[in-house]
Amino acid sequence: MNWVLGEHTSLESVCAGLSQVCLVNQTWHGEPYVYPFHWVLSDTTGRNLVIEPTGGPLTAQLNPSGVLTNTPILATHFKNLTQLLGQASVTINQATQVAAKNWLATKQPLPTGSIPTNRFNHMAIRRLGTPTLTAEQTLPTLFAWLNEVRLPYDPAKRHQLNHNYTHYRSVIDLDHACYYFRPRTTERLQTIQLTPEMCDHWRVPHVFPAN
């Protein structure tokens, strides 16, 4: 991600440089195995790409769902979603959007739980089945959706290394270069305005206050 954000300003430039990148097979922190990381990228065009190191040269694929969670790979997420919506196709298309709209219109319960597949299906149905939001609706709606799929923090498990929980929820406005987030500790909505000066002159990490 440092390479993506530090040297590119569009998805096209990232895709053009992927052939020059090779991932090193290293463990993450003290874990005994290598995680199957994957990344989702967006720019001001509204397109959404996913990069998944599944073997061989790195490539980027279009992500019409606009959603990404953890494993499995994106193609399997698409298959699970379309099966849930009763589609014969495993691609995200106009029929998928219609099915998602019907799901929400009939108030069927959305998938729940901590499993990445359920969280993906939950958010994909929300996004694909919801008409275009107004500027006033966007921020509160997105945070409400994120709240629906967040993993709760359990103080009793705070010393467990495998206690997975949502540390924060954030929304990035690419049109206005604005970053909104809610930390778990305070739940207060905070706003950081990103400026050209940050990009041009900041050379060391900057820690913003959590409160």
N, C-alpha and C positions, 0 to 999 in steps of 0.2 A: 504493500500500500504506500510506503514511502516513495517507491519508484513511480507508481501511478500518479500520486498527487503532486510530487515534486517536479515532475518533468513533462506533464501533459495538461492540456486545457480542454480536450474533447475526447469522446469515445473513439473517434477515428484515429487519433494519434496513438492512443493506447493499443488499439488493434494492430496498427502498423508496426509497433515495436515489440509485439509479443514474441516474434521469432527470435529475438535477441536475448530472451530471458530463459534461464534454466533454474528450476527450483532445486534446492539441496535437501536431500532426505535426512532430516534431523528431527530428533524428538523434541517435544514441547515441554519446557520446564523440566520437572523430574519424572515425567510420565515414561513408561517403558515402551511406548509405541508412537508411531507417527500419525497425527490426526489428518483426516482427509479434508483439509481446509478448502473452502470455495468463497468467492467474492462477488458481490453485486455492485455494479457501477451505473451511475446515471449522470447526465449532463443537462444543459439548458434546452436541448432539443426535446426532452421528455422521453427519450429512448432509455431502455433498461437492458443491460447486458450482464451475463454471468460468466465468470471464468472458473473452470473446474479442472484441477490437475488430475485427470483420470488416466494418465499415461501418454507418453509421446509429447510432441510440441504443444505448448499452451495455445488454446484457442478461446474465442469469446463467442457466446451464443446469445441470440435475442431472447428476452424473457418477457413475453406478452402478458404474463400474469402480474408483473410488477411486484412480486413477493418472493422472499427467500428466507428459509430457516436453515437449520442444520441438516445433516444427512437425512435421507439419502440424496442421490444426485438429482438434478433438476428434472431430467426426463422421467424419473420415477415419481417425483412429486406431481408432474403433469398427469401421469397415468392414474395415480391415486385420486386426483381431483376429478378428472373426467369420469372415472368409474363411479365416484360418489354422486356425481350429477346425472348419472344415467346416460352418458354419451358413449357412442361406439368409437369415436375418434379419440386419439391420445394427444391431440394438439389443442392448444388454446385458440379458439376462434370465436366468431360471432355467436355461434350456437352455445358456446360455453357461457358467454355473457348473458344470453337469454335465460339459460338454465339457472345461473346465479341470481338473476333478478327474480325469477319465479320462486326460488328458494327463500329469498328474503321476503317477498310479497306474501307468501303463504305462512310466514313466521315459523318455519321449521327450525328446530334447535341447531345451532352451529356446533361443529366438533369442539370439544374442550379437552383439557388435560395438558400435561407437560410434554407429551410425545411431539417431536418436530413435525411429523406428518399431519397431526390434528391441528397444530398451530398454523401450518401452511394453508390447509384447507379452509380454516376459519377466516384467515385474513384475505385469501384469494377470493372467496365468495363475497366477503364484504366489499372488496375493491372492485371486482368485476361486476357485481350486481348493484352497485350504487351509482346513480346518475352523477354527472359532473357537479362538483361542489362549488359554491360561491366562495369568494375570497374570505368572507366572514365565517363561513362554515368549516373551512379546511382545517385550521389549526385545532379547534376543539374536537372535531370529528376524528382526526387522526390520533390524537391523544386518547380519546375514548376507545378507539379500536385497539391501540397498543395496550391499554389497561386491561382489555378483555383477555389478552393472551400472555400477560406478564406472569412470571414465576414468582410466587411469594417468598419473602425472606422468613426463615424460621430461626429465631434466636437460639433455640435448643440445639440447632445443628451448626452453629457458627464456627465450631472448631473442626468440623469435618471438611476434609479437602475436596470431597466430591459433592458438597452442597451447592447445587446450581440454583441461582436466583437472578432476577432482573435487577441490575445495579442502577440503571437509569433508563429513561425513555426519551427519545429525541426526535426532532423534526428539522430538516434542513430545507430552507427556502432558497432554491438556486437562482430564482429571478432577482431576489433582493439581497443575496449573500448574507442570510441571517440564520443563526443556529438557535433553536429552542430546545430546552431540555428540562426534565423533572428528575432530580436525584431521589433515590429511595429514601434517604435519610430525612429530607425536609418536605418533599413533594411540592416544593414551591417552583412555579414556572419561572425559569430564568432565560434571558435573551442575550446572545452575544452577536453583535454586528461585526461581520467580517469585512475588512477593508483592504484596499490595494496596498496600503503601507505595511500591513502584516505580511503580505506575500513578498513584497520587495525588500524589506529590511529585517524581518525577524529571522534570526539564525539559531536560536536556542529554544527549547520547549518552554512554553508559558503555562503556568498553572493558574486557572481561574478559581476564585473562591467558591466553595460549595454552598454557601449561604447568601 
